Amino acid sequence: MFFQNDRLPYFISLLLGKDDENINDKIKSFFTADFCSLFRSFPGKTVTIRLLDAPLHEFIPRDADRLKKITAELRRLKIKTSPAELKALTQKLHEKNPMLGHRGVRSGITRPQIYNLQAEAAFTAQILCRSSKVHLAVMIPLVGLRKELDFSLNGKKIEGEIISGVHDAAEKIQAKYKIRLPYSA
């Protein structure tokens, strides 16, 4: 989903902290298409979408040639960066044991737009592909504390900024399409 060459620069832009509406829309369209394809494969079934849980440093290429290519793609998207900046980001995100650190729900907490984009795309796909009659289940991975789950599901207001949760994404998409569909999270 993220590792495809045409998608990777968009995702890396999120890791760089670039919150660009056009890029977010593009990422959401990738997810929506993938989820629609998945839903069509399982008509009438419950389909569980597991939100991102991979260690974030794994998305940034390590070898110099790929770093240069990704940097060029990011510049094409009007995102100013350099191979050195990407390498520094990889080092910043890298952990010896990601299972105990910045992975799963904790990635979604520190970069909530990633989970939000995935959730909005899943709910959009559920509506656009409703002929498949899937029941959508959204899984928040690697939750260790109740407050991590609450934050991911319900969002939070932090320093005046509203951070949306999975339920907010569902409400937004259902209001946009004026339809209510069942889901579980």
C-alpha positions, 0 to 999 in steps of 0.5 A: 500500500505505502511501499509502491514507488508512485505512493512512497513520496506522498507518504514520506511527505507525511513523515516529514510533517508536511500537511498539504491538502493536495497530498492528503487527498492523493494519499486518501485516493490511493487508500480508497481505491485499495479498500474498494478493491478489498471490499469487492473481494469479500462481499457480505463479509466483515473486513477488518482494516488494520491501521498502520503499525509498521515502524516509520523509519522503514518507509525511507530508503537507505541507499543513496540512489533511492534517497536521491530518487525519492528526494527528486520526487518530493521536489516534484511535489513541491516539498523541499528536502534533501537526501541528508534530511531524509537520512536524518529523519530515518535516524530520528525514527529508528529504534532498536526494538520498535515493538516497545517504542514508536509503532502501531497506535503510538505512530497514530498518536504522534502523526494522527493525520496518517490514521485519519487519512486511512480511516476516512478512506476506509469509510469512503470506500465502504460507501462507494462500494456499498454494493459489496455490503461489507461490514467495516471493522477498523483495528487500532494496532498494538494498543497498550493503554486505554488512553491510547485507544481512546485518543485514536478512536475519539480524538482530542483537543490539544492546545486549541487544535482538534485532532480527529479520531476514527469516530470523527472520520466516520462522522465526517464521511457519513455526513458528506455522503448523507448516509450511515453505514455500520462499522466497528472500531 
